[in-house]
Amino acid sequence: MTKADIVNEIAKSTGIDKADVLKTVECFMDIVKDSLAHDKNVYLRGFGSFIVKTRSQKTARNISKNTTIIIPEHKIPAFKPAKVFMEEVK
């Protein structure tokens, strides 16, 4: 399902104009991205959590040059679904 599909479904079920729904969905995504960029997790009860995970430093190999490189510690965004959400998907 794409963002356009989500906008269409919300507009159809609520009767709100598609342009307004699109603006709302994009604003929601911007707020989530901005929160995660500032190390603030986003919790949506009954749906899940958008969290920032820290990956530790590790050693990797560049196969083409046959050298070892060090990948520094870095942060990645992650999604952890709520138990209710997981049960529905199963």
Biopython code that builds the backbone (N, CA, C, O; Angstrom):
import numpy as np
from Bio.PDB.StructureBuilder import StructureBuilder

atoms = [
    (1, "MET", "N", (0.855, -1.171, 0.000)),
    (1, "MET", "CA", (0.000, 0.000, 0.000)),
    (1, "MET", "C", (0.905, 1.239, 0.000)),
    (1, "MET", "O", (1.853, 1.325, 0.780)),
    (2, "THR", "N", (0.605, 2.170, -0.864)),
    (2, "THR", "CA", (1.395, 3.394, -0.975)),
    (2, "THR", "C", (0.751, 4.523, -0.175)),
    (2, "THR", "O", (-0.354, 4.379, 0.348)),
    (3, "LYS", "N", (1.458, 5.643, -0.089)),
    (3, "LYS", "CA", (0.914, 6.802, 0.613)),
    (3, "LYS", "C", (-0.371, 7.271, -0.065)),
    (3, "LYS", "O", (-1.323, 7.661, 0.611)),
    (4, "ALA", "N", (-0.400, 7.235, -1.392)),
    (4, "ALA", "CA", (-1.605, 7.642, -2.127)),
    (4, "ALA", "C", (-2.782, 6.727, -1.793)),
    (4, "ALA", "O", (-3.912, 7.196, -1.655)),
    (5, "ASP", "N", (-2.526, 5.433, -1.662)),
    (5, "ASP", "CA", (-3.585, 4.486, -1.290)),
    (5, "ASP", "C", (-4.113, 4.786, 0.113)),
    (5, "ASP", "O", (-5.319, 4.737, 0.354)),
    (6, "ILE", "N", (-3.209, 5.093, 1.027)),
    (6, "ILE", "CA", (-3.613, 5.423, 2.394)),
    (6, "ILE", "C", (-4.472, 6.680, 2.394)),
    (6, "ILE", "O", (-5.506, 6.728, 3.061)),
    (7, "VAL", "N", (-4.049, 7.695, 1.651)),
    (7, "VAL", "CA", (-4.809, 8.943, 1.561)),
    (7, "VAL", "C", (-6.193, 8.676, 0.986)),
    (7, "VAL", "O", (-7.186, 9.192, 1.499)),
    (8, "ASN", "N", (-6.268, 7.876, -0.070)),
    (8, "ASN", "CA", (-7.566, 7.555, -0.676)),
    (8, "ASN", "C", (-8.482, 6.826, 0.302)),
    (8, "ASN", "O", (-9.670, 7.139, 0.378)),
    (9, "GLU", "N", (-7.944, 5.850, 1.058)),
    (9, "GLU", "CA", (-8.753, 5.092, 2.010)),
    (9, "GLU", "C", (-9.271, 5.991, 3.133)),
    (9, "GLU", "O", (-10.436, 5.897, 3.518)),
    (10, "ILE", "N", (-8.403, 6.866, 3.660)),
    (10, "ILE", "CA", (-8.831, 7.770, 4.735)),
    (10, "ILE", "C", (-9.884, 8.748, 4.220)),
    (10, "ILE", "O", (-10.882, 9.002, 4.894)),
    (11, "ALA", "N", (-9.662, 9.298, 3.025)),
    (11, "ALA", "CA", (-10.627, 10.235, 2.446)),
    (11, "ALA", "C", (-11.976, 9.557, 2.211)),
    (11, "ALA", "O", (-13.030, 10.143, 2.459)),
    (12, "LYS", "N", (-11.927, 8.327, 1.733)),
    (12, "LYS", "CA", (-13.169, 7.591, 1.465)),
    (12, "LYS", "C", (-13.927, 7.286, 2.758)),
    (12, "LYS", "O", (-15.148, 7.436, 2.810)),
    (13, "SER", "N", (-13.209, 6.857, 3.802)),
    (13, "SER", "CA", (-13.889, 6.458, 5.034)),
    (13, "SER", "C", (-14.318, 7.635, 5.912)),
    (13, "SER", "O", (-15.248, 7.499, 6.707)),
    (14, "THR", "N", (-13.658, 8.782, 5.782)),
    (14, "THR", "CA", (-14.010, 9.928, 6.622)),
    (14, "THR", "C", (-14.808, 11.003, 5.896)),
    (14, "THR", "O", (-15.496, 11.800, 6.533)),
    (15, "GLY", "N", (-14.721, 11.031, 4.570)),
    (15, "GLY", "CA", (-15.408, 12.061, 3.809)),
    (15, "GLY", "C", (-14.649, 13.377, 3.760)),
    (15, "GLY", "O", (-15.180, 14.388, 3.300)),
    (16, "ILE", "N", (-13.415, 13.368, 4.231)),
    (16, "ILE", "CA", (-12.578, 14.576, 4.198)),
    (16, "ILE", "C", (-11.909, 14.665, 2.826)),
    (16, "ILE", "O", (-11.599, 13.646, 2.210)),
    (17, "ASP", "N", (-11.693, 15.882, 2.360)),
    (17, "ASP", "CA", (-11.061, 16.119, 1.062)),
    (17, "ASP", "C", (-9.672, 15.470, 1.015)),
    (17, "ASP", "O", (-8.933, 15.488, 1.999)),
    (18, "LYS", "N", (-9.329, 14.895, -0.152)),
    (18, "LYS", "CA", (-8.043, 14.212, -0.305)),
    (18, "LYS", "C", (-6.853, 15.132, -0.052)),
    (18, "LYS", "O", (-5.854, 14.704, 0.526)),
    (19, "ALA", "N", (-6.947, 16.379, -0.473)),
    (19, "ALA", "CA", (-5.842, 17.320, -0.278)),
    (19, "ALA", "C", (-5.584, 17.550, 1.214)),
    (19, "ALA", "O", (-4.433, 17.640, 1.642)),
    (20, "ASP", "N", (-6.655, 17.644, 1.998)),
    (20, "ASP", "CA", (-6.504, 17.832, 3.440)),
    (20, "ASP", "C", (-5.922, 16.585, 4.101)),
    (20, "ASP", "O", (-5.086, 16.685, 4.999)),
    (21, "VAL", "N", (-6.360, 15.426, 3.660)),
    (21, "VAL", "CA", (-5.847, 14.170, 4.207)),
    (21, "VAL", "C", (-4.368, 14.020, 3.858)),
    (21, "VAL", "O", (-3.571, 13.618, 4.706)),
    (22, "LEU", "N", (-3.995, 14.337, 2.625)),
    (22, "LEU", "CA", (-2.599, 14.253, 2.204)),
    (22, "LEU", "C", (-1.722, 15.168, 3.051)),
    (22, "LEU", "O", (-0.639, 14.777, 3.488)),
    (23, "LYS", "N", (-2.196, 16.381, 3.276)),
    (23, "LYS", "CA", (-1.449, 17.336, 4.095)),
    (23, "LYS", "C", (-1.278, 16.804, 5.523)),
    (23, "LYS", "O", (-0.209, 16.948, 6.117)),
    (24, "THR", "N", (-2.316, 16.198, 6.064)),
    (24, "THR", "CA", (-2.261, 15.632, 7.413)),
    (24, "THR", "C", (-1.290, 14.462, 7.487)),
    (24, "THR", "O", (-0.488, 14.382, 8.417)),
    (25, "VAL", "N", (-1.352, 13.555, 6.519)),
    (25, "VAL", "CA", (-0.462, 12.388, 6.503)),
    (25, "VAL", "C", (0.991, 12.834, 6.367)),
    (25, "VAL", "O", (1.861, 12.318, 7.068)),
    (26, "GLU", "N", (1.262, 13.775, 5.483)),
    (26, "GLU", "CA", (2.627, 14.264, 5.309)),
    (26, "GLU", "C", (3.126, 14.985, 6.555)),
    (26, "GLU", "O", (4.297, 14.863, 6.914)),
    (27, "CYS", "N", (2.253, 15.729, 7.211)),
    (27, "CYS", "CA", (2.620, 16.410, 8.455)),
    (27, "CYS", "C", (2.940, 15.382, 9.542)),
    (27, "CYS", "O", (3.898, 15.556, 10.295)),
    (28, "PHE", "N", (2.152, 14.323, 9.626)),
    (28, "PHE", "CA", (2.415, 13.248, 10.592)),
    (28, "PHE", "C", (3.785, 12.634, 10.346)),
    (28, "PHE", "O", (4.557, 12.435, 11.284)),
    (29, "MET", "N", (4.088, 12.333, 9.092)),
    (29, "MET", "CA", (5.377, 11.723, 8.763)),
    (29, "MET", "C", (6.528, 12.674, 9.080)),
    (29, "MET", "O", (7.573, 12.235, 9.559)),
    (30, "ASP", "N", (6.351, 13.963, 8.821)),
    (30, "ASP", "CA", (7.383, 14.951, 9.139)),
    (30, "ASP", "C", (7.637, 15.026, 10.643)),
    (30, "ASP", "O", (8.784, 15.125, 11.078)),
    (31, "ILE", "N", (6.574, 14.979, 11.428)),
    (31, "ILE", "CA", (6.708, 15.039, 12.884)),
    (31, "ILE", "C", (7.433, 13.805, 13.403)),
    (31, "ILE", "O", (8.292, 13.918, 14.277)),
    (32, "VAL", "N", (7.101, 12.628, 12.878)),
    (32, "VAL", "CA", (7.775, 11.393, 13.293)),
    (32, "VAL", "C", (9.252, 11.465, 12.920)),
    (32, "VAL", "O", (10.110, 11.150, 13.744)),
    (33, "LYS", "N", (9.563, 11.878, 11.683)),
    (33, "LYS", "CA", (10.970, 11.978, 11.260)),
    (33, "LYS", "C", (11.738, 12.971, 12.110)),
    (33, "LYS", "O", (12.867, 12.701, 12.520)),
    (34, "ASP", "N", (11.127, 14.129, 12.378)),
    (34, "ASP", "CA", (11.798, 15.154, 13.175)),
    (34, "ASP", "C", (12.025, 14.675, 14.604)),
    (34, "ASP", "O", (13.084, 14.924, 15.181)),
    (35, "SER", "N", (11.049, 13.997, 15.172)),
    (35, "SER", "CA", (11.194, 13.473, 16.532)),
    (35, "SER", "C", (12.322, 12.452, 16.606)),
    (35, "SER", "O", (13.146, 12.502, 17.519)),
    (36, "LEU", "N", (12.365, 11.537, 15.663)),
    (36, "LEU", "CA", (13.421, 10.517, 15.664)),
    (36, "LEU", "C", (14.787, 11.139, 15.418)),
    (36, "LEU", "O", (15.784, 10.677, 15.973)),
    (37, "ALA", "N", (14.847, 12.176, 14.597)),
    (37, "ALA", "CA", (16.118, 12.855, 14.334)),
    (37, "ALA", "C", (16.659, 13.523, 15.593)),
    (37, "ALA", "O", (17.868, 13.708, 15.733)),
    (38, "HIS", "N", (15.755, 13.887, 16.516)),
    (38, "HIS", "CA", (16.168, 14.521, 17.771)),
    (38, "HIS", "C", (16.139, 13.523, 18.934)),
    (38, "HIS", "O", (15.991, 13.922, 20.089)),
    (39, "ASP", "N", (16.278, 12.236, 18.633)),
    (39, "ASP", "CA", (16.330, 11.149, 19.637)),
    (39, "ASP", "C", (15.097, 11.077, 20.530)),
    (39, "ASP", "O", (15.202, 10.708, 21.699)),
    (40, "LYS", "N", (13.930, 11.423, 19.992)),
    (40, "LYS", "CA", (12.683, 11.299, 20.740)),
    (40, "LYS", "C", (11.861, 10.190, 20.100)),
    (40, "LYS", "O", (11.539, 10.257, 18.914)),
    (41, "ASN", "N", (11.522, 9.173, 20.882)),
    (41, "ASN", "CA", (10.707, 8.080, 20.375)),
    (41, "ASN", "C", (9.250, 8.520, 20.263)),
    (41, "ASN", "O", (8.805, 9.419, 20.977)),
    (42, "VAL", "N", (8.509, 7.874, 19.355)),
    (42, "VAL", "CA", (7.091, 8.175, 19.142)),
    (42, "VAL", "C", (6.297, 6.918, 19.482)),
    (42, "VAL", "O", (6.510, 5.860, 18.890)),
    (43, "TYR", "N", (5.379, 7.042, 20.440)),
    (43, "TYR", "CA", (4.584, 5.904, 20.893)),
    (43, "TYR", "C", (3.123, 6.101, 20.490)),
    (43, "TYR", "O", (2.505, 7.107, 20.839)),
    (44, "LEU", "N", (2.576, 5.130, 19.749)),
    (44, "LEU", "CA", (1.169, 5.150, 19.347)),
    (44, "LEU", "C", (0.482, 3.933, 19.957)),
    (44, "LEU", "O", (0.618, 2.813, 19.464)),
    (45, "ARG", "N", (-0.253, 4.171, 21.029)),
    (45, "ARG", "CA", (-0.884, 3.068, 21.767)),
    (45, "ARG", "C", (-1.792, 2.252, 20.846)),
    (45, "ARG", "O", (-2.615, 2.802, 20.114)),
    (46, "GLY", "N", (-1.626, 0.941, 20.900)),
    (46, "GLY", "CA", (-2.427, 0.038, 20.091)),
    (46, "GLY", "C", (-1.895, -0.154, 18.685)),
    (46, "GLY", "O", (-2.411, -0.991, 17.944)),
    (47, "PHE", "N", (-0.875, 0.599, 18.300)),
    (47, "PHE", "CA", (-0.289, 0.470, 16.966)),
    (47, "PHE", "C", (1.173, 0.061, 17.053)),
    (47, "PHE", "O", (1.560, -0.984, 16.530)),
    (48, "GLY", "N", (1.990, 0.883, 17.714)),
    (48, "GLY", "CA", (3.400, 0.548, 17.857)),
    (48, "GLY", "C", (4.229, 1.757, 18.203)),
    (48, "GLY", "O", (3.701, 2.836, 18.471)),
    (49, "SER", "N", (5.538, 1.566, 18.195)),
    (49, "SER", "CA", (6.470, 2.625, 18.564)),
    (49, "SER", "C", (7.511, 2.819, 17.476)),
    (49, "SER", "O", (8.074, 1.856, 16.956)),
    (50, "PHE", "N", (7.755, 4.066, 17.144)),
    (50, "PHE", "CA", (8.862, 4.420, 16.267)),
    (50, "PHE", "C", (10.000, 4.795, 17.203)),
    (50, "PHE", "O", (9.890, 5.764, 17.954)),
    (51, "ILE", "N", (11.094, 4.039, 17.166)),
    (51, "ILE", "CA", (12.178, 4.241, 18.108)),
    (51, "ILE", "C", (13.505, 4.412, 17.377)),
    (51, "ILE", "O", (13.637, 4.081, 16.199)),
    (52, "VAL", "N", (14.477, 4.935, 18.106)),
    (52, "VAL", "CA", (15.829, 5.079, 17.581)),
    (52, "VAL", "C", (16.695, 4.021, 18.258)),
    (52, "VAL", "O", (16.798, 3.988, 19.484)),
    (53, "LYS", "N", (17.317, 3.158, 17.455)),
    (53, "LYS", "CA", (18.206, 2.132, 17.981)),
    (53, "LYS", "C", (19.645, 2.531, 17.684)),
    (53, "LYS", "O", (19.931, 3.183, 16.679)),
    (54, "THR", "N", (20.533, 2.133, 18.562)),
    (54, "THR", "CA", (21.949, 2.405, 18.364)),
    (54, "THR", "C", (22.642, 1.103, 17.966)),
    (54, "THR", "O", (22.596, 0.112, 18.694)),
    (55, "ARG", "N", (23.272, 1.124, 16.820)),
    (55, "ARG", "CA", (24.064, -0.019, 16.364)),
    (55, "ARG", "C", (25.497, 0.179, 16.846)),
    (55, "ARG", "O", (26.071, 1.250, 16.649)),
    (56, "SER", "N", (26.067, -0.818, 17.460)),
    (56, "SER", "CA", (27.417, -0.679, 17.977)),
    (56, "SER", "C", (28.451, -0.757, 16.854)),
    (56, "SER", "O", (28.156, -1.181, 15.737)),
    (57, "GLN", "N", (29.652, -0.340, 17.181)),
    (57, "GLN", "CA", (30.757, -0.361, 16.215)),
    (57, "GLN", "C", (31.071, -1.804, 15.839)),
    (57, "GLN", "O", (31.006, -2.698, 16.684)),
    (58, "LYS", "N", (31.408, -2.030, 14.580)),
    (58, "LYS", "CA", (31.755, -3.383, 14.156)),
    (58, "LYS", "C", (32.810, -3.341, 13.064)),
    (58, "LYS", "O", (33.037, -2.308, 12.434)),
    (59, "THR", "N", (33.442, -4.471, 12.854)),
    (59, "THR", "CA", (34.464, -4.621, 11.830)),
    (59, "THR", "C", (33.845, -5.322, 10.634)),
    (59, "THR", "O", (33.138, -6.319, 10.787)),
    (60, "ALA", "N", (34.110, -4.801, 9.445)),
    (60, "ALA", "CA", (33.584, -5.396, 8.218)),
    (60, "ALA", "C", (34.729, -5.555, 7.228)),
    (60, "ALA", "O", (35.828, -5.047, 7.451)),
    (61, "ARG", "N", (34.468, -6.258, 6.138)),
    (61, "ARG", "CA", (35.504, -6.478, 5.133)),
    (61, "ARG", "C", (35.051, -5.939, 3.787)),
    (61, "ARG", "O", (33.904, -6.123, 3.379)),
    (62, "ASN", "N", (35.973, -5.271, 3.107)),
    (62, "ASN", "CA", (35.764, -4.846, 1.737)),
    (62, "ASN", "C", (36.341, -5.963, 0.873)),
    (62, "ASN", "O", (37.558, -6.071, 0.727)),
    (63, "ILE", "N", (35.484, -6.780, 0.311)),
    (63, "ILE", "CA", (35.915, -7.982, -0.402)),
    (63, "ILE", "C", (36.705, -7.638, -1.648)),
    (63, "ILE", "O", (37.687, -8.314, -1.958)),
    (64, "SER", "N", (36.303, -6.605, -2.371)),
    (64, "SER", "CA", (36.994, -6.280, -3.623)),
    (64, "SER", "C", (38.434, -5.820, -3.393)),
    (64, "SER", "O", (39.309, -6.111, -4.208)),
    (65, "LYS", "N", (38.689, -5.111, -2.303)),
    (65, "LYS", "CA", (40.052, -4.633, -2.012)),
    (65, "LYS", "C", (40.764, -5.499, -0.975)),
    (65, "LYS", "O", (41.941, -5.285, -0.686)),
    (66, "ASN", "N", (40.048, -6.476, -0.417)),
    (66, "ASN", "CA", (40.569, -7.372, 0.600)),
    (66, "ASN", "C", (41.134, -6.584, 1.791)),
    (66, "ASN", "O", (42.243, -6.850, 2.255)),
    (67, "THR", "N", (40.363, -5.623, 2.269)),
    (67, "THR", "CA", (40.769, -4.824, 3.424)),
    (67, "THR", "C", (39.696, -4.884, 4.499)),
    (67, "THR", "O", (38.541, -5.217, 4.234)),
    (68, "THR", "N", (40.100, -4.558, 5.700)),
    (68, "THR", "CA", (39.179, -4.508, 6.824)),
    (68, "THR", "C", (38.834, -3.051, 7.094)),
    (68, "THR", "O", (39.711, -2.187, 7.108)),
    (69, "ILE", "N", (37.545, -2.788, 7.308)),
    (69, "ILE", "CA", (37.111, -1.438, 7.641)),
    (69, "ILE", "C", (36.322, -1.480, 8.948)),
    (69, "ILE", "O", (35.752, -2.509, 9.311)),
    (70, "ILE", "N", (36.298, -0.364, 9.635)),
    (70, "ILE", "CA", (35.545, -0.268, 10.882)),
    (70, "ILE", "C", (34.316, 0.603, 10.627)),
    (70, "ILE", "O", (34.422, 1.743, 10.175)),
    (71, "ILE", "N", (33.168, 0.044, 10.923)),
    (71, "ILE", "CA", (31.918, 0.793, 10.800)),
    (71, "ILE", "C", (31.625, 1.371, 12.181)),
    (71, "ILE", "O", (31.422, 0.618, 13.133)),
    (72, "PRO", "N", (31.599, 2.694, 12.302)),
    (72, "PRO", "CA", (31.413, 3.300, 13.629)),
    (72, "PRO", "C", (29.999, 3.086, 14.168)),
    (72, "PRO", "O", (29.082, 2.726, 13.430)),
    (73, "GLU", "N", (29.849, 3.316, 15.465)),
    (73, "GLU", "CA", (28.536, 3.245, 16.087)),
    (73, "GLU", "C", (27.621, 4.271, 15.432)),
    (73, "GLU", "O", (28.025, 5.409, 15.191)),
    (74, "HIS", "N", (26.386, 3.867, 15.143)),
    (74, "HIS", "CA", (25.447, 4.779, 14.507)),
    (74, "HIS", "C", (24.020, 4.453, 14.934)),
    (74, "HIS", "O", (23.750, 3.380, 15.473)),
    (75, "LYS", "N", (23.120, 5.386, 14.686)),
    (75, "LYS", "CA", (21.726, 5.236, 15.078)),
    (75, "LYS", "C", (20.870, 4.960, 13.853)),
    (75, "LYS", "O", (21.122, 5.481, 12.766)),
    (76, "ILE", "N", (19.850, 4.127, 14.050)),
    (76, "ILE", "CA", (18.930, 3.806, 12.965)),
    (76, "ILE", "C", (17.493, 3.898, 13.483)),
    (76, "ILE", "O", (17.240, 3.618, 14.655)),
    (77, "PRO", "N", (16.557, 4.287, 12.623)),
    (77, "PRO", "CA", (15.155, 4.275, 13.038)),
    (77, "PRO", "C", (14.605, 2.847, 12.971)),
    (77, "PRO", "O", (15.022, 2.046, 12.135)),
    (78, "ALA", "N", (13.674, 2.552, 13.855)),
    (78, "ALA", "CA", (13.073, 1.215, 13.881)),
    (78, "ALA", "C", (11.610, 1.347, 14.291)),
    (78, "ALA", "O", (11.199, 2.344, 14.886)),
    (79, "PHE", "N", (10.840, 0.324, 13.961)),
    (79, "PHE", "CA", (9.433, 0.275, 14.353)),
    (79, "PHE", "C", (9.205, -0.985, 15.152)),
    (79, "PHE", "O", (9.585, -2.075, 14.726)),
    (80, "LYS", "N", (8.583, -0.841, 16.310)),
    (80, "LYS", "CA", (8.242, -1.983, 17.144)),
    (80, "LYS", "C", (6.726, -2.029, 17.267)),
    (80, "LYS", "O", (6.141, -1.161, 17.915)),
    (81, "PRO", "N", (6.073, -3.021, 16.662)),
    (81, "PRO", "CA", (4.608, -3.078, 16.710)),
    (81, "PRO", "C", (4.093, -3.414, 18.107)),
    (81, "PRO", "O", (4.761, -4.101, 18.880)),
    (82, "ALA", "N", (2.902, -2.922, 18.415)),
    (82, "ALA", "CA", (2.253, -3.216, 19.690)),
    (82, "ALA", "C", (1.746, -4.653, 19.686)),
    (82, "ALA", "O", (1.557, -5.247, 18.624)),
    (83, "LYS", "N", (1.528, -5.208, 20.870)),
    (83, "LYS", "CA", (1.057, -6.593, 20.975)),
    (83, "LYS", "C", (-0.280, -6.790, 20.269)),
    (83, "LYS", "O", (-0.493, -7.800, 19.598)),
    (84, "VAL", "N", (-1.183, -5.813, 20.425)),
    (84, "VAL", "CA", (-2.498, -5.891, 19.773)),
    (84, "VAL", "C", (-2.328, -5.939, 18.249)),
    (84, "VAL", "O", (-3.006, -6.704, 17.563)),
    (85, "PHE", "N", (-1.429, -5.127, 17.742)),
    (85, "PHE", "CA", (-1.157, -5.080, 16.298)),
    (85, "PHE", "C", (-0.575, -6.415, 15.831)),
    (85, "PHE", "O", (-0.964, -6.936, 14.786)),
    (86, "MET", "N", (0.359, -6.963, 16.611)),
    (86, "MET", "CA", (0.989, -8.234, 16.240)),
    (86, "MET", "C", (-0.047, -9.363, 16.193)),
    (86, "MET", "O", (-0.012, -10.213, 15.303)),
    (87, "GLU", "N", (-0.963, -9.360, 17.157)),
    (87, "GLU", "CA", (-1.985, -10.410, 17.204)),
    (87, "GLU", "C", (-2.915, -10.340, 16.010)),
    (87, "GLU", "O", (-3.341, -11.377, 15.502)),
    (88, "GLU", "N", (-3.240, -9.137, 15.549)),
    (88, "GLU", "CA", (-4.102, -8.986, 14.379)),
    (88, "GLU", "C", (-3.435, -9.478, 13.107)),
    (88, "GLU", "O", (-4.090, -10.048, 12.235)),
    (89, "VAL", "N", (-2.128, -9.257, 13.003)),
    (89, "VAL", "CA", (-1.404, -9.664, 11.805)),
    (89, "VAL", "C", (-1.254, -11.177, 11.748)),
    (89, "VAL", "O", (-1.293, -11.762, 10.666)),
    (90, "LYS", "N", (-1.085, -11.818, 12.901)),
    (90, "LYS", "CA", (-0.918, -13.278, 12.945)),
    (90, "LYS", "C", (-2.117, -13.943, 12.459)),
    (90, "LYS", "O", (-2.168, -15.173, 12.420)),
]
sb = StructureBuilder()
sb.init_structure("model")
sb.init_model(0)
sb.init_chain("A")
sb.init_seg("    ")
for serial, (resi, resn, name, xyz) in enumerate(atoms, 1):
    if name == "N":
        sb.init_residue(resn, " ", resi, " ")
    sb.init_atom(name, np.array(xyz, "f"), 0.0, 1.0, " ", f" {name:<3s}", serial, name[0])
structure = sb.get_structure()
